[in-house]
Amino acid sequence: MLQLAGNLLLYWAALAAIASVIYHLTGPWWTSPMGRHLGAYMGALAAVLGLVAVRNLWGPFPGYPVLRTVVFAAVPIVMTRQLWLQIRARRPGRRRKER
């Protein structure tokens, strides 16, 4: 029962990752550093969720280990970028830009 609940939550999350596709197609994510980060973060999360959902449904497939390595590598890359943005935003003496 717990396995089924976990799988259903995974599929729901993978389906919700469609928000990433919508954001990439409709939002001007490339116009700011935070927008580019958000686009990369959403894309990496959607890729991981999608890959795990596909793997759960159909099992391992040819090229899966390579694809898994590439997709999973995106997460620490975007998280490192997020850390850098947070550190940069909190530097002493940095002032917020007026809109």
N, C-alpha and C positions, 0 to 999 in steps of 0.2 A: 504494500500500500504506500509506504514511504517512497519507494522507487518510482511509482506511478506519479505521485504528487511532485516529486523532483523533476521528472521528465515533462509533465504538463507545465510547470513553471518555466522550464527551459524553453519550451516551444512558444509559450506566451511571450517571453522576453525576446526571443529571436524574431517573432512576428512584430513586436513593438519596435524592433530595430529598423523597421521601415521608415521611422521618423528620420533616421540618418539619410536615407535616400531622398526623402522629401526636402530636408534641409539642404542637401547638396544641389538639388535641382532648382530650388526656388529662392534660397537665401543668399545674400551677398557675403558669404562666409570668407571670401578671399580678401576682403577690404581692410581687415584689421588683424593684428597679431592674435588677439583673443578669438576672433572669428575663425582664423585658420587653425588655431589649437582646437576649438570646439569641433570643427569639421573633421580634423584628424582623430580626435578622441572618439567621437561618435562613430566614425568609420571603422576604427580599430575594434571598438566594442561590438559593433554590428557584425564584423567579420568573424570575431571569436565566437559569438553566440550562434551565428549561422553555421559555422564549421562544426561546432559541437552538436548542434541539432541535426545536421546532415549525418554526422558520424553515428549518432544515436539511432537514427532511423534506418540507415542502410549499412552500417558497419564500415570497417576499413575499406578503402578503395585505392587503386594504384595512384601513387604520388601523394597519398595522404601524409606520410611523415614529413615530406618536404614542405607541403602546403601548411601543415600545422606549425612547423618551425617558423616559416615566414609570417604567418598570421599572428602567432603568439609573440613574435619579436616586436610587433607594432605596439603592443601594450606598454612595455617599459620605455620604449622610445617616446611615446606621447606623454607618459607620466613624468619622464625626465623633463620634457618641454614644459609641462604644467608646473613642475617644481621651479624651473628657471623663471617662468613668468611670475610666479608668486614671490620669489626672492626679489626679482627686479621691481615689482610693484611696491614692495615694502622697504626699499632702501631708504635710509635716512636722507632727508632733504628732498625727496621726490615729491613733487606737487601734482595734484590732479589737474588735468586740463579742463578748462571751462568749456561747456558745450554751447 
